[in-house]
Structure formats: C-alpha cells, structure tokens
Amino acid sequence: MSFENAKALDEAYIMHTFGRYPVEFVSGAGAVLLDENGKQYIDFLAGIGVVSLGHRHPAVQQALSRQLQRLWQSSNYFYDENRGELAKLLSELLSKKTDELGHINGSTGSVWKSFFSNSGAESNEGAFKVARRWGEKRLDGASGIITARKSFHGRTLATLAATGQDVFHKSFGPFPPGFASVPLNDIDAMVEAVEHPTEETGPVCGIMLECIQGEGGVWPADLDYVRDLRALCDEHGIALMVDEVQTGFFRTGAPFSFQLAGIEPDIVSMAKGIADGFPMGAVAARGEFGDMLVPGDHGSTFGGNALASAAGRATVETLISEGIGSHVFAAGCHLARRLEALPHVTEVRGRGLLRGAQLDVPIANELVEQGLEAGLILNHIGDSILRFLPPLVISYEQIDTMAERLGALIEKLA
Ligand SMILES: Cc1ncc(COP(=O)(O)O)c(C=O)c1O
C-alpha cells in the first residue's frame, strides 16, 4: 500500500508542478534504485544530474552521519571548517587546466572565492549580483546580461529572464529587466548584443553561458565560440559567467566544462553534482570579481550549512581521489558509441556522461515510460531527444544493459 498512499498524498497536497511517473523509489546504491517491491532500475538520470558519486556513497554517508551527531546548522555568522575546506577544494578545481579531452595538465594559479547557496538558480542569482556590482563599479553602471537561446538558468524570476527559451516566459512576468539572449555559437550576434546594446538590456556587464546546454536538449557550445566569448569579454572588460550547474564536477570528464576550451571565466555557478544529492549550490568568482560582494550584499540562511558543507567536502574529495574524470571520459565514449548504434538515433551530442540522443521518431516520452517497466530510469527533452545523466560511477556493463533494453524498446515503439 505504500505506493498508493504516497500517490494519494501527492495528488491531494502537493502542487502539480511535475508530471510524476508511477514509481516510488525506496532505496538505492551506486547507479541502481529499488522500488518498494524490490525491483531494480539502472539510473540514467541520477536525480537530474545530481548524484555524482552514486546513491548512498559511503564517503558521503559517513561524512553526513558524523556531522549529524555533532551539529546541523549554526548559520553564516560563524565559521565552519568543512565550508572553508570545500571552498579551497573548489578554488583548486576551478583553477585546473585541461586539454580538450578533459585531462588535467596544469593550473592557472587563480584564487577563487565561493558563496554557498542551496540550488542552481540561487547560484546564478549570486552570479548576476557579482556581475552587476562589477558593472556598477567598473563600467559606469552597466547592468545588461546576455545569454544564449535554448539556455536554462533556473526558475526564479531573474534566472527565468536569463533563460533563453520563450516557453518559460509565459504567465509569470514582469521579469527583472536587463536580460536578452542570442543564438548559441553565433559570435557575431553576441558581439552585436555587447557592442550595440538594445534598450531592453542597456549597456552590458556580463555574458552567461552553459558550455553544454543541458535542459535545452544537450547542445554544446563550440570550443572556439567559448574562446571567442572570453576574448570579447576581455576586450570590453565585462564578466564572463559560466553556468556549470549541470556540467560541473566531472560530468563532462573535465572538472568543469569551460576547461575543455582552455579558458578561465570570471564567475562560475555550480550546484547539482557538488554534494552527491545533498541540496547545495555555489557561485565562485576569481580575482577582483571574488571581492565584489561585501557584508550585507548577499546572504542565505541555509547556504553552506554544516550538513551541506560536510557532504560537499566529502563528495568533492572523493571525486578527486577516485580519479573520476578518466572513468567519465572512457564510460562517456562507450555510452556515446552504444547510443549511436541504436535504431532511429540520428545524432548523439554532448561530452562525458552528459549525452543527448536525437531520435528521428517522436517516441521519447513513451521510451521513458516503458523504460521504467524495463528497469531503466531514462529522461527525455521534448518528443525526440533522450538525455543521459547517469551517476558518474556507472559501469560499462550497466551501459550495455541499458543499450540492449533501450534498443528493444525503440524497435517496438518506432
Ligand atoms: C544549467 C542549469 N542552470 C541552472 C539550473 C537550475 O538549478 P536548480 O534547479 O537547482 O535551481 C539548472 C537545472 O537544471 C541547470 O541545468
């Protein structure tokens, strides 16, 4: 009865902002979830790209259990060693240099300072505030922010304004002014938006980019385009913000996806994979950008609390000590090869373990529904894109099993 009860409670008392699938998961380990009947599902969603080390990773479990015995929340008025250690780890990871495949080959030596939040949207809000303070101090009050079409930056009003998809702009206006989007990978359009700002944005203080657009359908930015954006921002003294909420923490093989282009942004927003499923986000800023916000400018009651900091520190330490990046690179190539070989898949996009499979038949929704019956947790964007975001510890065998079951489902439904 527990599933029926969960469903009845949900229908009666929870806002219907998500269409739910008819399953309640009750436990999990690694890349596998179990429902209340003990049925196993291989997880290619990872709580929407969150459970980076897999479900109930012992390092995170132990860190959380230890912290549970000691203290949960004291607030940002006081020091917390885990919060500081995590921020130091983020600074070290953000300053890594990699090649175009994501192999670490040096450090820029930059120092990054972090602000901890509870979600991706909040991290982006923090990024906008840093960029606008920069505009106020260095650019005569410039406050415009340019993003890319098909981007997704969150569900708060400012992050919706930044999101370059009209479908999200219905009903909830007016939005904060100063945001506009231009087509991805079109450097001329971005130059035009920065050099001849419209009345809508006014003079521009920053650009925000996802190096691979996740929610929009797994659309990668060309590495040359990312480099051109860096040069454009340098030329005009404006902030380059990279939204690494979905792509961060080795999701693409590199610690952060911007490193694949060999550039350093000024401001980076993060969340999802940072704490293996414990709610946490961060915005980090480099050099002078890291000193833009001062006491009273920004805050969060829960952000960087004792439990989140313990989980985040354990997660990031383990991602590094297990050398997860090389596994993600190899497993990601394997996943892409298996997806490319499936019937009706016309293109596989993305990097590492963030992949999108384009179908030539509009059956993505049914594949996700029937995938559950076949013991697979899949995800779709629209009618014809499947998105794959498994825990980073997914095995080759689990990828093979998924590909076999998915191939059979496609044959059946197409
Ligand atoms: C790139 C990107 N930015 C921001 C967000 C918003 O994150 P959250 O749902 O944690 O607010 C998401 C969520 O999917 C995302 O993919």
The ligand as an SDF file (V2000), in Angstrom:
LIG
                    3D

 16 16  0  0  0  0  0  0  0  0999 V2000
   22.4550   24.7580  -16.3640 C   0  0  0  0  0  0  0  0  0  0  0  0
   21.4690   24.9000  -15.2450 C   0  0  0  0  0  0  0  0  0  0  0  0
   21.4280   26.0340  -14.5440 N   0  0  0  0  0  0  0  0  0  0  0  0
   20.5730   26.2000  -13.5280 C   0  0  0  0  0  0  0  0  0  0  0  0
   19.6920   25.2100  -13.1660 C   0  0  0  0  0  0  0  0  0  0  0  0
   18.7450   25.4130  -12.0290 C   0  0  0  0  0  0  0  0  0  0  0  0
   19.1340   24.6130  -10.9550 O   0  0  0  0  0  0  0  0  0  0  0  0
   18.1460   24.3510   -9.7360 P   0  0  0  0  0  0  0  0  0  0  0  0
   17.0190   23.5260  -10.2450 O   0  0  0  0  0  0  0  0  0  0  0  0
   18.9960   23.6390   -8.7210 O   0  0  0  0  0  0  0  0  0  0  0  0
   17.7120   25.6900   -9.2510 O   0  0  0  0  0  0  0  0  0  0  0  0
   19.6900   24.0060  -13.8810 C   0  0  0  0  0  0  0  0  0  0  0  0
   18.7510   22.9270  -13.5570 C   0  0  0  0  0  0  0  0  0  0  0  0
   18.5210   22.0140  -14.2600 O   0  0  0  0  0  0  0  0  0  0  0  0
   20.6130   23.8410  -14.9380 C   0  0  0  0  0  0  0  0  0  0  0  0
   20.6630   22.7110  -15.6710 O   0  0  0  0  0  0  0  0  0  0  0  0
  1  2  1  0
  2  3  1  0
  2 15  2  0
  3  4  2  0
  4  5  1  0
  5  6  1  0
  5 12  2  0
  6  7  1  0
  7  8  1  0
  8  9  2  0
  8 10  1  0
  8 11  1  0
 12 13  1  0
 12 15  1  0
 13 14  2  0
 15 16  1  0
M  END
$$$$
